[in-house]
Each structure stands twice: as structure tokens, then as C-alpha cells.
Amino acid sequence: MKVSLKNWLIPLLFTLGGALVGLAYYYFVGCATGSCAITSNPINSMLYMGLMGWLLSGVFSGGCAGGCSL
């Protein structure tokens, strides 16, 4: 059970962190005119940055340390 939880902990934290960064980006930078597809809506900004955080978590996770046959 601990191995399964550990495998999902890093991607979950990166996804939540990315969503928070997206919300902060919307709040502080944003798009006043509404013509920006990502930054004109806080939900879009949070979803996009959460996805980027999830993808970035693959870089920092151990992957298949110890024995991969790639």
C-alpha cells in the first residue's frame, strides 16, 4: 500500500502546485480583455498549469530506478 501511495504522491503534489500557480498567474497577470484563451478564465488557467505540473512531475519522479529494460 505504501508503494502505491508514494507513486501517486509526487504527481498529486505537482498537479496541485501547478493549479495554485495557475490561479496566482490569473490573479496577478491575467488577461483584462478576455481574448486570451488560457488566462482569461481562472478555471482554464488552473487546469492548464495543473496539467503542466503533472507532466513536470514525471521528470522528478524516480521513474524505473533500479532496473528498466528500455
Contacts in CASP RR format, 6 or more apart in sequence:
PFRMAT RR
TARGET T0000
AUTHOR 0000-0000-0000
METHOD contacts of the structure
MODEL  1
MKVSLKNWLIPLLFTLGGALVGLAYYYFVGCATGSCAITSNPINSMLYMG
LMGWLLSGVFSGGCAGGCSL
7 61 0 8 1.000
10 57 0 8 1.000
10 58 0 8 1.000
10 60 0 8 1.000
10 61 0 8 1.000
11 54 0 8 1.000
11 57 0 8 1.000
11 58 0 8 1.000
11 61 0 8 1.000
13 57 0 8 1.000
14 50 0 8 1.000
14 53 0 8 1.000
14 54 0 8 1.000
14 56 0 8 1.000
14 57 0 8 1.000
14 60 0 8 1.000
15 50 0 8 1.000
15 51 0 8 1.000
15 53 0 8 1.000
15 54 0 8 1.000
15 57 0 8 1.000
16 50 0 8 1.000
17 50 0 8 1.000
17 53 0 8 1.000
18 46 0 8 1.000
18 49 0 8 1.000
18 50 0 8 1.000
18 52 0 8 1.000
18 53 0 8 1.000
19 46 0 8 1.000
19 47 0 8 1.000
19 49 0 8 1.000
19 50 0 8 1.000
20 46 0 8 1.000
21 49 0 8 1.000
21 50 0 8 1.000
22 42 0 8 1.000
22 45 0 8 1.000
22 46 0 8 1.000
22 48 0 8 1.000
22 49 0 8 1.000
22 50 0 8 1.000
23 42 0 8 1.000
23 45 0 8 1.000
23 46 0 8 1.000
25 39 0 8 1.000
25 45 0 8 1.000
25 49 0 8 1.000
26 39 0 8 1.000
26 41 0 8 1.000
26 42 0 8 1.000
26 45 0 8 1.000
26 46 0 8 1.000
27 42 0 8 1.000
29 39 0 8 1.000
30 36 0 8 1.000
30 39 0 8 1.000
30 40 0 8 1.000
30 45 0 8 1.000
31 39 0 8 1.000
31 40 0 8 1.000
33 40 0 8 1.000
34 40 0 8 1.000
37 44 0 8 1.000
38 44 0 8 1.000
38 45 0 8 1.000
38 48 0 8 1.000
39 45 0 8 1.000
64 70 0 8 1.000
END
